[in-house]
Amino acid sequence: MPDNSLLPSRKADHIRINVEKDVHSGLQSGFDEYRFNHNALPELNLDEVNTKIKIFGKQLKAPVLISSMTGGTPEAAEVNRNLAQAAQKHGLAMGLGSQRAAIEDTNLAYTFQIRSVAPDILLFANLGAVQLNYGYTIDQCRKAVEMVEADALYLHLNSLQEALQPEGDHHFVGLLSKIEDVCHELPVPVIVKEVGWGISGKVAKQLWEVGVQAIDVAGAGGTSWSQVESHRIEDPTNRRIASDFHGWGIPTTACLEQIKTQIPHMLTFASGGIANGIDIAKSIALGASLCGLAGPFIRAVKISEDSVENLIGYLVNELRIAMFATGCRNLDELKNTRLIKQKAS
C-alpha cells in the first residue's frame, strides 16, 4: 500500500489554499458562449416550475451537487458535517473527498461519516482510480462505500495532479480494465470524475463501454488543482511547472457537448466553473442531469451556516427563474431546450 503518512497534512493544505488563494483555472468554463432564447410568453406560473429529479433512486429537490472536496482531518470532518446538514435540509446530492486516508487509517473514518445528519441524501463515496494500480481492489472500494453508507462510488481521475505532486502516483497503465472490474463487482453504481481538467467524449465512451454508469466531467473553468499544488510545492522549478498548467484542460461546456454528441444517453454530471443558477440551467440544456460546485461551497461553509444557506437559495431560485423565462415547467423540458451558441465577449 502507498505511504499514508502525509495525507492528513496534504488535505489540510488543500482546504487552506482553496480558501485563501486564487486558484481559478486560466480557462473559462464556456457558459458565456451560450444563451437561452427568452420566452416572453411562457404560459406558465413561476410557482409551477419543478426542479426535482431522481438519480439512482434518490429524489432530489434540485439538480445540485455539493461536489467532492475534503476529508481526513478534524477540520474536514466539520466541513463535511455542515455541508451534509445543508444537503439534507434542501434535498441536494453530496460527494465526499477522497477516502484513501480513512481506508489506510480507520481512525480517520469519522471525518467522512455524515449519514447521522444526512440520512436521506444522494451520497457519493470517493477513491482515486489510480490507487487500483497501487494495491487497491474491489475490497477497498466496498470499504469506501460501506464506511459512509454511500449510494454510489466516485473513482476520480487526476493524472495531471498526480504528475505535479512531489508525492504523486504516476502509474496509469491498465487502469481502464481495473475500472471495468470494479463496475462489474461493486453492488452500487460507479461514477468516474475528473478533478478539473475535463473528460472528453472519447474517454467517456471508453468508460461507458466498460460499465461506468455516470460521468462527472469536472471540466476546466473552476478550481485549477495545478494552481493549488503550485502553492504547496517548495522546489522553484516544479512550482513553475505546476503554475504553467493553469490554462490546461477541456472547458466544461466542451465536455458536455462532446458527450452529448457521442453518447447522448449517458448519465452526465456537470462541474467545473459553475457559478450560478443560469450556469446550472445551461448545463442541463447541454445534457447534464446533476450540477456540482465545490469551491463556492467550501468558501461559504468557512464563513457561516447562513452563507451556505444563502448560496443554495441563490442557485436554486435562479435556476427556477431561468426555467420560467424559457417556458420550462420541469427539468425534462429544460434538457430539450436548444441553446444559442455565440462568441464569448
Phi, psi and omega in degrees: 000150178294158178292125183261357194295332183265356186298312181301318180292325177296317179297318178297319176301317183298317177299310183301314183294319180297328180278320190265336189247159171276108183238029178288149175297151174283353177259155172269148181291339176103355184295331179292346180277357182237149171216157176273154171277107184300136178254103183287342181228075187289345184050048187203139173269144183303321183286356175273346183294129185243116181260011183286151176207147177250127179228129182051037176082359180255132179274125176252147177280339178205154183278053185244130178244124169281104194288162181302130181223306197208176179157166175098356177224159176303321178297319180296324178300317179293318178300310182298319181295315182293320179291324178295321177298320178293319178298319178297314183298321188255002176069043181254169175266162179213138173246139179271160173289173182304129183266012181306318182301320182280335174294322185268345174218096187298343176296344180265000184301325183300336182289346179251344190275107186235006183298333181296334179253351181220067186290341189249354188286157169284117189236134181248123168287172188204129171220153174286127181302325184298338179296342175294342174264004181233036172102348179285147179225189176303332181298313179293326178295317177297318180299320180298316180293312183293325181306322186243006181055052185278158178268342180198168180241126168278130163250112185265143178255122183217050186301318181293318178299317179297322180294330183274335182286133176304328181258018188290159177257122193250000187265102183250002181292135176079011186289325183300317181293329179286325173298320177301316179300317179297316179302321183282334187255336183282136183282357177239161181298150175254130176243134175253133179228153168272186178238008176144007178241001170089153175242123181284166175300322180297313180292320178300320179294319177301318181290320177300318184292339178261004172110003176295131188269343177204154177239132168255110190295329180039060185282175179285147179133348177247232178292133174258114181286345170292324176291319177301312182294329180298334178279348179261335188281131181271324181292124186297323179293313180293327176296320179294320178300313180300317181296325182294342179270013184295339178255024184268150170122178179255120179305148185306314182294327178294321176300313182298318178301313183297316182292318179299325181285317188271323179220073189297339182267002180285135175293121188232136175250142178254132170204159183113091176083012174287122188249338187201182182290333176292320175299322177297315179300317179295321178299317179298316179295336178271003173115356180283154175250339183216142186233124187253144172229138179243294183309310180302324180287320182290327176290322179293316184292334177285342178273301182186166174297321179298324180296322177294315178301315181296321179296315180297315179300318178299311183296311186288318181294321178293322175301313181300317181293320177298320177295317178300316183286350174250004178074028182258118182282331183211179185288333176296318178294321179296321181295336180263010179275136181272127174273151175259121180270134181223162177286132180295140181281000000 
